[in-house]
Amino acid sequence: MRKTRYLALLAATTLLGACATPPATGPMSFFITSVGSGKGADFGGLAGADAHCQKLAGAAGAGGKTWRAYLSVPGSFPSATTPAVASVNARDRIGAGPWFNAKGSLIARDVTHLHNGNLISKDTALDEKGSVVKGRGDTPNEHDVLTGSRADGTAFAPQTDTTCKAWTSSTDGSAIVGHHDRSGPLPENWATSWNFSHQSAGCSQEALVRTGGSGRLYCFASN
């Protein structure tokens, strides 16, 4: 009797472990955009950035999922004429995971893993076509990916422009970018961060190119 109970408990534990562990491979649910908006960091806001992800995913045969751009937007304080606006955190927009690249390789098990120990690298952070994105040492270097986020995937303090005016400016402002190839001029955390490396030189296409980017986004399937 005792042995039977033990075997039943062992089987249940094994089943729970199998359910909790994501598969090693899966359909594409993460990619870097193969192209930007063509207008620098201006995507027409978060909705436009999401639509950009959705369009590229659809062209790659993955349009059946709901795609979200990994972008944050700081909030704003209330004024005499306008109410406060809450921050939008990239980490809260992208679903629960797991996420896989275009080759089926695991990128992150869940939101916690994404922000602590993910498998993002130049070899795995592919575009929607399954192509490697140029990084440091390539010509041109395009390792800057727009995020507007801190390392934990949250927005910056209210009324801080780290998002090229909430992703609507191709002129004034600046945006936080990450390095998809985890490489920079110094072996320091900021230089190797996938989502929080430095600010861009500006919001125009030319400014993004000047600091090592081309206006690309990280896109995640939220369902």
C-alpha positions as CSV (number, residue, x, y, z in Angstrom):
1,M,0.0,0.0,0.0
2,R,2.8,2.4,1.0
3,K,4.7,1.5,-2.2
4,T,1.6,2.2,-4.3
5,R,1.2,5.6,-2.7
6,Y,4.8,6.4,-3.3
7,L,4.6,5.4,-7.0
8,A,1.5,7.5,-7.4
9,L,3.2,10.5,-5.8
10,L,6.3,10.0,-8.0
11,A,4.1,9.9,-11.1
12,A,2.3,13.0,-10.2
13,T,5.5,14.9,-9.4
14,T,7.0,13.9,-12.7
15,L,3.8,15.0,-14.6
16,L,3.9,18.4,-12.8
17,G,7.6,18.8,-13.7
18,A,6.9,18.0,-17.3
19,C,4.0,20.5,-17.4
20,A,6.2,23.3,-15.8
21,T,9.1,22.8,-18.2
22,P,8.7,24.5,-21.6
23,P,9.6,22.5,-24.7
24,A,13.1,22.9,-26.1
25,T,11.7,24.0,-29.5
26,G,8.5,25.7,-30.7
27,P,6.9,27.9,-33.4
28,M,8.3,31.4,-33.8
29,S,7.1,33.7,-31.1
30,F,10.0,36.2,-31.0
31,F,12.0,38.1,-33.6
32,I,13.8,41.3,-34.4
33,T,12.2,43.2,-37.2
34,S,14.1,42.9,-40.5
35,V,13.3,46.6,-41.2
36,G,12.4,49.6,-39.2
37,S,9.6,52.2,-39.9
38,G,11.7,54.1,-42.4
39,K,11.1,57.1,-40.2
40,G,13.6,56.6,-37.5
41,A,11.9,56.0,-34.1
42,D,8.5,57.2,-35.3
43,F,6.1,54.3,-35.5
44,G,3.0,56.3,-34.8
45,G,3.0,55.3,-31.1
46,L,2.8,51.9,-29.5
47,A,-0.1,50.8,-31.7
48,G,1.9,51.6,-34.8
49,A,4.9,49.6,-33.5
50,D,2.6,46.6,-32.7
51,A,1.2,46.9,-36.2
52,H,4.7,46.8,-37.7
53,C,5.4,43.6,-35.8
54,Q,2.1,42.1,-36.8
55,K,2.7,42.9,-40.5
56,L,6.2,41.4,-40.6
57,A,5.0,38.3,-38.7
58,G,2.1,37.9,-41.2
59,A,4.5,38.1,-44.1
60,A,6.6,35.4,-42.5
61,G,3.5,33.1,-42.0
62,A,3.0,33.8,-38.3
63,G,0.2,36.3,-38.5
64,G,-2.2,34.1,-36.5
65,K,-0.6,35.2,-33.3
66,T,-1.0,38.6,-31.6
67,W,2.3,40.4,-31.8
68,R,3.6,43.2,-29.5
69,A,6.6,45.4,-29.8
70,Y,8.9,45.3,-26.7
71,L,8.6,49.1,-26.0
72,S,8.0,51.1,-22.8
73,V,6.6,54.6,-22.5
74,P,7.1,56.8,-19.4
75,G,4.0,58.2,-17.7
76,S,3.2,61.9,-17.0
77,F,2.2,63.8,-13.9
78,P,-1.2,65.5,-13.8
79,S,-1.5,69.2,-14.6
80,A,-4.2,71.8,-14.2
81,T,-5.6,70.8,-17.6
82,T,-4.6,67.1,-18.1
83,P,-4.9,64.0,-15.9
84,A,-1.9,61.8,-15.0
85,V,-0.9,59.2,-17.6
86,A,0.3,55.8,-16.4
87,S,3.6,54.4,-17.6
88,V,3.6,51.4,-20.0
89,N,6.1,48.7,-19.3
90,A,7.5,46.6,-22.1
91,R,7.5,43.5,-19.9
92,D,3.8,43.8,-19.3
93,R,2.9,43.9,-23.0
94,I,4.4,40.7,-24.3
95,G,2.5,37.9,-22.7
96,A,3.8,35.1,-20.5
97,G,6.1,33.1,-22.8
98,P,7.8,30.8,-23.6
99,W,9.2,32.5,-26.7
100,F,11.1,30.9,-29.6
101,N,13.0,32.3,-32.5
102,A,12.4,31.7,-36.2
103,K,14.5,28.5,-36.1
104,G,12.5,27.2,-33.2
105,S,15.1,27.7,-30.5
106,L,14.1,28.8,-27.0
107,I,14.7,32.5,-26.2
108,A,13.1,32.7,-22.8
109,R,10.8,30.5,-20.7
110,D,8.8,33.4,-19.2
111,V,9.0,37.1,-18.3
112,T,11.3,36.4,-15.3
113,H,13.8,34.4,-17.4
114,L,13.7,37.0,-20.2
115,H,15.0,39.6,-17.8
116,N,17.4,37.4,-15.9
117,G,19.3,34.7,-17.9
118,N,17.6,34.7,-21.3
119,L,19.2,33.1,-24.3
120,I,19.4,36.2,-26.5
121,S,22.6,36.5,-28.5
122,K,23.6,37.4,-32.1
123,D,23.1,33.8,-33.1
124,T,19.6,33.5,-31.6
125,A,18.1,37.0,-31.9
126,L,17.1,36.4,-35.5
127,D,14.7,38.4,-37.7
128,E,11.3,37.1,-38.8
129,K,12.9,35.5,-41.8
130,G,15.3,33.5,-39.7
131,S,18.3,35.7,-40.7
132,V,21.1,36.9,-38.4
133,V,21.0,40.7,-37.7
134,K,24.3,42.5,-38.2
135,G,26.1,43.4,-35.0
136,R,29.3,44.9,-33.7
137,G,32.1,44.1,-36.1
138,D,29.8,43.9,-39.1
139,T,29.2,46.6,-41.8
140,P,27.0,48.3,-41.0
141,N,26.7,47.7,-37.3
142,E,22.9,47.4,-36.5
143,H,23.0,46.0,-33.0
144,D,21.0,48.9,-31.5
145,V,17.4,47.7,-31.0
146,L,14.8,50.3,-29.7
147,T,13.3,49.5,-26.3
148,G,12.9,52.7,-24.2
149,S,13.2,50.4,-21.2
150,R,15.3,49.8,-18.1
151,A,17.0,46.4,-17.6
152,D,14.0,45.0,-15.8
153,G,11.7,45.9,-18.7
154,T,10.0,48.9,-17.0
155,A,9.6,52.5,-18.2
156,F,11.7,55.4,-16.9
157,A,10.4,58.1,-14.6
158,P,7.5,60.2,-15.7
159,Q,8.1,63.0,-18.2
160,T,11.5,61.5,-19.1
161,D,11.9,61.2,-22.9
162,T,13.6,57.9,-23.5
163,T,11.2,56.9,-26.2
164,C,11.4,59.6,-28.9
165,K,8.2,61.2,-27.7
166,A,6.4,57.9,-27.1
167,W,7.6,56.5,-30.4
168,T,6.1,59.4,-32.5
169,S,9.2,61.5,-33.2
170,S,11.7,61.2,-36.1
171,T,13.4,64.5,-35.2
172,D,13.7,65.7,-31.6
173,G,14.4,63.5,-28.6
174,S,16.3,60.3,-27.9
175,A,15.5,56.6,-27.2
176,I,17.0,53.9,-25.1
177,V,18.3,51.0,-27.1
178,G,19.7,47.5,-26.3
179,H,22.4,45.4,-28.0
180,H,21.0,42.2,-29.4
181,D,24.5,40.8,-29.9
182,R,25.4,41.5,-26.3
183,S,28.5,43.3,-27.4
184,G,29.9,46.8,-26.9
185,P,33.1,48.9,-26.6
186,L,33.6,47.8,-23.0
187,P,33.0,44.6,-21.1
188,E,30.5,46.2,-18.9
189,N,26.8,45.5,-18.1
190,W,25.4,48.4,-20.1
191,A,27.4,47.4,-23.2
192,T,26.2,43.8,-23.1
193,S,22.6,44.5,-22.2
194,W,20.0,43.3,-24.7
195,N,17.5,46.0,-23.7
196,F,19.2,48.8,-21.8
197,S,22.6,49.9,-23.3
198,H,22.5,53.6,-24.1
199,Q,20.5,56.4,-25.6
200,S,20.4,57.1,-29.3
201,A,21.9,60.2,-30.8
202,G,18.5,61.3,-31.9
203,C,15.2,60.0,-33.3
204,S,15.8,60.4,-37.1
205,Q,16.9,57.4,-39.2
206,E,20.3,59.1,-39.7
207,A,20.7,59.5,-35.9
208,L,19.8,55.9,-35.2
209,V,22.3,54.7,-37.8
210,R,25.0,57.0,-36.3
211,T,24.9,55.2,-33.0
212,G,24.8,51.7,-34.4
213,G,21.2,50.9,-35.3
214,S,18.6,51.1,-38.0
215,G,15.3,51.4,-36.1
216,R,14.6,47.8,-35.4
217,L,12.3,46.4,-32.7
218,Y,12.0,43.3,-30.7
219,C,8.6,41.6,-31.3
220,F,7.0,39.0,-29.0
221,A,3.9,36.9,-29.5
222,S,1.6,37.7,-26.5
223,N,-0.6,34.7,-27.0
